[in-house]
Amino acid sequence: MQTEINAWSRKAGGMALALGLALMGIQEARAQVAVVARDPNNPYQKNKFGHVHRIFLNSKEFGSHDQSFLQGSLKRYAVKYGFQLDISSDLAYITETSLGLSGADTSNPVNVAVFNDGDGDVLQNATSLAAMRKFVEVKGRGLYQIHAAAAYIPCPTSGVENLTDANCKWLARVLVRQYLNHNPDPNYVRIYADSVRTGEIPPHATAASGGNTAAGWDHGKRVPEFKSIFDSLPSNNGVVGGAEPMVWDSLGDEWYNYRGYVRTQGAQTLDGVAFGPVIALFSEDESAPYTATSYRMGDRVQAWARHVGVGLTAYNNMGHGNLYVRTRKVHGATVNDSIVEKINWRMIRYLARDFVGCMTPGDANYNPEASVTKINEMDNPNPCVGGTAIVIKNGGAHEGVQVTGHNIHIALPEKGEYQILVVDALGKQYYNNFVIGGANKSVDIARLSKGQYYVHTYSPTNARNVTGVRLD
């Protein structure tokens, strides 16, 4: 990557460079642009458990990475899910006001900040650094860093970062480990959803520089906090061993080696702020038969997360090229690299705390995607309000919910949009949709099996009821 930067510098002639800097100055003078406005009528935005309402994408970079790939991906998701997307490359743009921590925008704050391919410290401005630290450490918001965001940030090193050194920048401490080198792009590898438990050696790890060290704590989908990131992710139709869940074979990107092992970094207190242990999320299986023989680490984590203060942070190496829409043929099989876009959206939702809340199916505040009730003191320690649901048996009815045989009939008398959720006693969803109500409108959920179900009805006037249904 450093070679790419040097080559870029050499290519730029004097006049072209001057023109480029002038155009950059014009763009930065405009500061941030709201590229996509929030759509309050979008179903995701209406979901009481959806917390991604505004994302800030910092597109400043000091190298030569193409910013358009992730920008295009986030624009598509902003339209699909109705959140506001702001983009800026101005180093001085990040302030408490622009993040919605103070001033007029406190009613529309940024939920997640995304730093894309920075190739350096994009928080060189002291005001911006202070604002981002407050955003994460004090206000408990989310910071997501992509690919070359983990490169060339000052932090003393002799092969590994010395995070306790006073000269180590804040972003380097958040990241834990930075870029060391990489194979030519694209390099096709096998990526798996990490599930290493305490005391286990990562699968296929080798002794190279300590890569076969047993884990000191649980990682990946073994940690309830991160479970919803992995739920129902599709395969990329891998070509080695077939389409295997939670394994993405022959995934092509510019995969990094890092300055030291990621998984081994435990909790720290730096400048009075608690930094949690690193949780590996997605890792590279170097035993794949097509893995390049150079630049092996023995245990190479490619996406991870870490608590910082009361905030949440995550890094994902996937994102150098146009993985977000790419499909290709490998030995006659179609490989879908666009899985990266889906992973990013799950990571962003985690950072916004979509997956935290009430986990009791019969409760009025039940969040069907919650994997934990609480992450830290920023979360409600008692997200469930309690109370006993009225149980309706065959032939009975209550507040517009009627049971006949193994069918549930739900009346929708109010004009406007309802959200209807039907789950069983374990929280499995059988129906979760937005539907239009009005005179004689209704929804039928038919042919259900025996057991206990809960019907959640969120009406256009925000009235709701939680009704237990017993199908014998």
Sequence and secondary structure as in RCSB ss.txt:
>XXXX:A:sequence
MQTEINAWSRKAGGMALALGLALMGIQEARAQVAVVARDPNNPYQKNKFGHVHRIFLNSKEFGSHDQSFLQGSLK
RYAVKYGFQLDISSDLAYITETSLGLSGADTSNPVNVAVFNDGDGDVLQNATSLAAMRKFVEVKGRGLYQIHAAA
AYIPCPTSGVENLTDANCKWLARVLVRQYLNHNPDPNYVRIYADSVRTGEIPPHATAASGGNTAAGWDHGKRVPE
FKSIFDSLPSNNGVVGGAEPMVWDSLGDEWYNYRGYVRTQGAQTLDGVAFGPVIALFSEDESAPYTATSYRMGDR
VQAWARHVGVGLTAYNNMGHGNLYVRTRKVHGATVNDSIVEKINWRMIRYLARDFVGCMTPGDANYNPEASVTKI
NEMDNPNPCVGGTAIVIKNGGAHEGVQVTGHNIHIALPEKGEYQILVVDALGKQYYNNFVIGGANKSVDIARLSK
GQYYVHTYSPTNARNVTGVRLD
>XXXX:A:secstr
 HHHHHHHHHH  HHHHHHHHHHHHHHHHT  EEEE   TTSHHHH TT    EEEEE   SS    HHHHHHHH
HHHHHH  EEEEE  TT   TTTTTSSGGGGGS  SEEEEE  SS S  SHHHHHHHHIIIIIT  EEEEEGGGG
SS    BSSSB TTSTTS HHHHHH S EEEE SSSEEEEEEE    TT   TT   GGGTT   SS  GGGSGG
GHHHHTT      SSSS  TTEEEEEEE  EEESS STT   EEETTEEE   EEEEEE TTSTT  SSS  SSE
EEEEEEEETTEEEEEE   SSSTTS EEEETTEEEETTHHHHHHHHHHHHHTTTTBSB  TTSTTB TT SBS S
STTS S        EEE TT EETTEEEETTEEEEE  SSEEEEEEEEETT  EEEEEEEEE TT EEEE S  S
EEEEEEEE TTS EEEEEEEE 
